């Protein structure tokens, strides 16, 4: 049970008490102190850690985020943002898109497994697998291709816009010297990203495409950061 600090009348807790209350090991709490994720408010001359009520509340948030699968670095960023609910909404959206991506992967595995049963059909396997992914990507582009007034695809515009968009995506994925203007330019080049349905399909398509040269964790970062920016614009409008 916590007790009052004689000097300030502040209720503080020993590390063992925090461990028992939250369900985190003492070893984990010491590690969080070491990396700066959860630094106790007080330490005595012997190095014993004492935690305040605010420390306790922060520790509870860390424990919840840990159970939800966030890494220590991710938790640090979430706590810095100050809006855990918003971060969880982004994570939920990210997982939904990953599920769609993995569903397509599963479909390709089923095709591969069936083809493997007969060696005579192995040469057809690669072609079938490519059809699964290319079919999804082609359908996405067909539905969202910019057209001319005649109704025909504007190939020149589409190619130019595609190059510009990927330059901006590459910069945002690097998270180096990224400015608000970079996001604005991206949305001008591809305003449909503000449509939630298109947005989700777009990032599933990115995960499937082998030509974009993005790693999966980079796509996760892109999706999260761009969605946060779009939400901030919508909040400004409101």
Beta strands, then each sheet from edge to edge (+ up, - down):
strand 1: 3-4
strand 2: 11-14
strand 3: 42-43
strand 4: 49-51
sheet 1: 1+ 2- 4+ 3-
end
